[in-house]
Amino acid sequence: MGIRLHFWGAARTVTGSSHHLECAGRHLLLDCGLFQGKRQDAQEINSHFAMNPQALANTKGDGLSAVVLSHAHIDHSGNLPGLVKHGYRGPIYTTPTTIDLCDPMLKDSAHIQEGDAEFMNRRRTRRKLIGAPMGAEPFEPLYTQEDAEQVLRQVRPVNLHVPTLLEGSSKDEGFSISLSNAGHMLGSACVLVEAKEHGQKTRLLFSGDVGRKNLPIIRNPDEAPLADYLIMESTYGNRLHQPAGPVKQKLARLIQRTAARGGRVIVPAFAVERTQQLVMLLHQLTDEKLIPELPIFVDSPLATNVTDVFRRHTEDWDKEICEFYHKGVDPFGWKQLRYTRTVEESKALNDLHVPYIVMAASGMCEAGRILHHLKNGIENPRNLVLITGYQAANTLGRKLVERLPEVNIFGEPMRLRAEVDSIGELSGHADQNELLAWMEPTVKTLKKVFLVHGEPLAQQALKEEIERRYDLPVIVPARGERFEVE
C-alpha cells in the first residue's frame, strides 16, 4: 500500500498549511494553519475541516490520531484551536520551543478572532438601527481563548533527531516521526514521517518552511534526511535573495542618516522573529558604536512575550548570539532598549522630540500600534519608515514601499513625506537556489516531489528547475487533491 496524501492547505497559495496523511487506518495531520485572505473566503475555509467532527474526536478509533506541527507561525499553527473546538482531543507533536511560542501566539490569534466577531456584530446592530436587512445568526468567533488554552493542554514535546512513535501506531503499522532543524524560525522543524503498512515502509519528508544560512539568532538548517517523497515549500521558488551579511552595515547607515537630521526611525516589524533579529542587530551596532545611542522601543505586547520565549531557549540559538550571551550580556536587553506594554506607554512615544527608533506590529502595516506611529510620523521628511519584510499587494506597507504620494490611515488621507527604505535581507524563507541546495542530499532516494506553500508563478519556476536539475517528477497539488504513494 503506502501513504494516502490529501492536500488541504497551502495548496497553490502561501497560507493555511495543512496536509492529511493516511496509512494503515491511521490519520495524521501535518500542520493546521489559518488560511489568510479575503474575510469571506477565510471564514469559509477555516471553519470547515476535511474530516467531520466525529472523525476529529476519534470516537470510532479510525479518526485523526495525531497532529505534527512544523513551527509556530500562524499560517501553520493558527487553526489548531479550531481543530480542538471541533472535538479533536489527540496529541499535537512539536518542538519544545514551538510549544512555548504557541502559547502567546495562539492566545493573541484568539483575541483577534473574538475582536473581529464583536466588531461584525456591532456593525450588524448599527445596520439594523438604520433599517438595513439583517441576517438571523450573530457572528461567532472562529475560536476563543479557551480553545487556544485547550491546544496547549494537548501538545507533546519532541526533541530534534529523536525518532518518535505517534499515538495510535505500533512499531509495525502506522506512523513515526523524526524532526530536524528547519532554520526558518526559532523551534522550526522539518518532519520525516515513516509510514508502515503490511511490512512496507515509506519515508515522506515534509519541509515545513525552510530557512537560510547566516540569519541572526537562528541556527542554519540541517541537511535534508533521505526520503522517498518530499512535500516542500516554494514561497520564493522564483526569486533569489540578497546575501544577509551586509544587512548590519546598511541598517547602520540608514539610522545614522535619520538621526543626523533629527528624525525618528519607524519600523513595521512582525512580532515573531523579525523583531528579535532587529533587536539583536541594534544591540551589536550600539556596542560597536556604529549607531548613535538612541532610545529604542519595542512597542508590541506580543513581541515582548515572544522575546521572553527567545531568552529561555538558548539551545536553539546560533553561535554568534551564544557568544554574545556567554559574555554575560542579554542580547535582547540593554539600557537604551525599552519594551512597552500599555496603550498609554505607546501613545507617550509620539510626544518625544528627540531621534529614536520604534518597532511595532503589524509587519505589513495593516493593524496594530504601527498605524499610530505612521499616522504621527509619515508627514515629516526627517523621519524614516524602514520596511523589513515582504509586503503583500494592496496593504498599506506595499503602498509605502511604492511611495504613493498619499495613503489612508484610519480613513484619513496622509501625505507621505518621510523617507522610505527597505531591508529584505532578513527573509526567513529560502530562495530558489537555497531550496534546491537544501533538498540535494535526499535527491538520490526521492521518487517524487510535491510543491506547496507558494503562489503559482513561484511554484512553476521551481518545478521546472527541479525537473531540469534533478530529473525528478514534480506535482503542484490543488486544494483537495488526493494521491497515493508507495
Secondary structure in CASP SS format (residue, H / E / C, confidence):
PFRMAT SS
TARGET T0000
AUTHOR 0000-0000-0000
METHOD secondary structure of the structure
MODEL  1
M C 1.00
G C 1.00
I E 1.00
R E 1.00
L E 1.00
H E 1.00
F E 1.00
W E 1.00
G E 1.00
A C 1.00
A C 1.00
R C 1.00
T C 1.00
V C 1.00
T C 1.00
G C 1.00
S C 1.00
S E 1.00
H E 1.00
H E 1.00
L E 1.00
E E 1.00
C E 1.00
A C 1.00
G C 1.00
R E 1.00
H E 1.00
L E 1.00
L E 1.00
L E 1.00
D C 1.00
C C 1.00
G C 1.00
L C 1.00
F C 1.00
Q C 1.00
G C 1.00
K C 1.00
R H 1.00
Q H 1.00
D H 1.00
A H 1.00
Q H 1.00
E H 1.00
I H 1.00
N H 1.00
S C 1.00
H C 1.00
F C 1.00
A C 1.00
M C 1.00
N C 1.00
P H 1.00
Q H 1.00
A H 1.00
L H 1.00
A H 1.00
N C 1.00
T C 1.00
K C 1.00
G C 1.00
D C 1.00
G C 1.00
L E 1.00
S E 1.00
A E 1.00
V E 1.00
V E 1.00
L C 1.00
S C 1.00
H C 1.00
A C 1.00
H C 1.00
I H 1.00
D H 1.00
H H 1.00
S H 1.00
G C 1.00
N C 1.00
L H 1.00
P H 1.00
G H 1.00
L H 1.00
V H 1.00
K H 1.00
H C 1.00
G C 1.00
Y C 1.00
R C 1.00
G C 1.00
P C 1.00
I E 1.00
Y E 1.00
T E 1.00
T C 1.00
P H 1.00
T H 1.00
T H 1.00
I H 1.00
D H 1.00
L H 1.00
C H 1.00
D H 1.00
P H 1.00
M H 1.00
L H 1.00
K H 1.00
D H 1.00
S H 1.00
A H 1.00
H H 1.00
I H 1.00
Q H 1.00
E H 1.00
G H 1.00
D H 1.00
A H 1.00
E H 1.00
F H 1.00
M H 1.00
N H 1.00
R H 1.00
R H 1.00
R H 1.00
T H 1.00
R H 1.00
R H 1.00
K H 1.00
L H 1.00
I C 1.00
G C 1.00
A C 1.00
P C 1.00
M C 1.00
G C 1.00
A C 1.00
E C 1.00
P C 1.00
F C 1.00
E C 1.00
P C 1.00
L C 1.00
Y C 1.00
T C 1.00
Q H 1.00
E H 1.00
D H 1.00
A H 1.00
E H 1.00
Q H 1.00
V H 1.00
L H 1.00
R H 1.00
Q H 1.00
V E 1.00
R E 1.00
P E 1.00
V C 1.00
N C 1.00
L C 1.00
H C 1.00
V C 1.00
P C 1.00
T E 1.00
L E 1.00
L C 1.00
E C 1.00
G C 1.00
S C 1.00
S C 1.00
K C 1.00
D C 1.00
E C 1.00
G E 1.00
F E 1.00
S E 1.00
I E 1.00
S E 1.00
L E 1.00
S E 1.00
N E 1.00
A C 1.00
G C 1.00
H C 1.00
M C 1.00
L C 1.00
G C 1.00
S C 1.00
A E 1.00
C E 1.00
V E 1.00
L E 1.00
V E 1.00
E E 1.00
A E 1.00
K E 1.00
E E 1.00
H C 1.00
G C 1.00
Q E 1.00
K E 1.00
T E 1.00
R E 1.00
L E 1.00
L E 1.00
F E 1.00
S C 1.00
G C 1.00
D C 1.00
V C 1.00
G C 1.00
R C 1.00
K C 1.00
N C 1.00
L C 1.00
P C 1.00
I C 1.00
I E 1.00
R C 1.00
N C 1.00
P C 1.00
D C 1.00
E C 1.00
A C 1.00
P C 1.00
L C 1.00
A C 1.00
D C 1.00
Y E 1.00
L E 1.00
I E 1.00
M E 1.00
E E 1.00
S C 1.00
T C 1.00
Y E 1.00
G C 1.00
N C 1.00
R C 1.00
L C 1.00
H C 1.00
Q C 1.00
P C 1.00
A C 1.00
G C 1.00
P C 1.00
V H 1.00
K H 1.00
Q H 1.00
K H 1.00
L H 1.00
A H 1.00
R H 1.00
L H 1.00
I H 1.00
Q H 1.00
R H 1.00
T H 1.00
A H 1.00
A H 1.00
R C 1.00
G C 1.00
G C 1.00
R C 1.00
V E 1.00
I E 1.00
V E 1.00
P E 1.00
A C 1.00
F C 1.00
A C 1.00
V C 1.00
E C 1.00
R H 1.00
T H 1.00
Q H 1.00
Q H 1.00
L H 1.00
V H 1.00
M H 1.00
L H 1.00
L H 1.00
H H 1.00
Q H 1.00
L H 1.00
T H 1.00
D H 1.00
E C 1.00
K C 1.00
L C 1.00
I C 1.00
P C 1.00
E C 1.00
L C 1.00
P C 1.00
I E 1.00
F E 1.00
V E 1.00
D E 1.00
S C 1.00
P H 1.00
L H 1.00
A H 1.00
T H 1.00
N H 1.00
V H 1.00
T H 1.00
D H 1.00
V H 1.00
F H 1.00
R H 1.00
R H 1.00
H C 1.00
T H 1.00
E H 1.00
D H 1.00
W E 1.00
D C 1.00
K H 1.00
E H 1.00
I H 1.00
C H 1.00
E H 1.00
F H 1.00
Y H 1.00
H H 1.00
K C 1.00
G C 1.00
V C 1.00
D C 1.00
P C 1.00
F C 1.00
G C 1.00
W C 1.00
K C 1.00
Q C 1.00
L E 1.00
R E 1.00
Y E 1.00
T E 1.00
R C 1.00
T C 1.00
V H 1.00
E H 1.00
E H 1.00
S H 1.00
K H 1.00
A H 1.00
L H 1.00
N H 1.00
D H 1.00
L C 1.00
H C 1.00
V C 1.00
P C 1.00
Y C 1.00
I E 1.00
V E 1.00
M E 1.00
A E 1.00
A C 1.00
S C 1.00
G C 1.00
M C 1.00
C C 1.00
E C 1.00
A C 1.00
G C 1.00
R C 1.00
I H 1.00
L H 1.00
H H 1.00
H H 1.00
L H 1.00
K H 1.00
N C 1.00
G C 1.00
I C 1.00
E C 1.00
N C 1.00
P C 1.00
R C 1.00
N C 1.00
L E 1.00
V E 1.00
L E 1.00
I E 1.00
T C 1.00
G C 1.00
Y C 1.00
Q C 1.00
A C 1.00
A C 1.00
N C 1.00
T C 1.00
L H 1.00
G H 1.00
R H 1.00
K H 1.00
L H 1.00
V H 1.00
E C 1.00
R C 1.00
L C 1.00
P C 1.00
E E 1.00
V E 1.00
N E 1.00
I E 1.00
F C 1.00
G C 1.00
E E 1.00
P E 1.00
M E 1.00
R E 1.00
L C 1.00
R C 1.00
A C 1.00
E E 1.00
V E 1.00
D E 1.00
S E 1.00
I C 1.00
G C 1.00
E C 1.00
L C 1.00
S C 1.00
G C 1.00
H C 1.00
A C 1.00
D E 1.00
Q H 1.00
N H 1.00
E H 1.00
L H 1.00
L H 1.00
A H 1.00
W H 1.00
M H 1.00
E H 1.00
P H 1.00
T H 1.00
V H 1.00
K H 1.00
T H 1.00
L C 1.00
K C 1.00
K E 1.00
V E 1.00
F E 1.00
L E 1.00
V E 1.00
H C 1.00
G C 1.00
E C 1.00
P H 1.00
L H 1.00
A H 1.00
Q H 1.00
Q H 1.00
A H 1.00
L H 1.00
K H 1.00
E H 1.00
E H 1.00
I H 1.00
E H 1.00
R H 1.00
R H 1.00
Y H 1.00
D C 1.00
L C 1.00
P C 1.00
V E 1.00
I E 1.00
V C 1.00
P C 1.00
A C 1.00
R C 1.00
G C 1.00
E C 1.00
R E 1.00
F E 1.00
E E 1.00
V E 1.00
E C 1.00
END
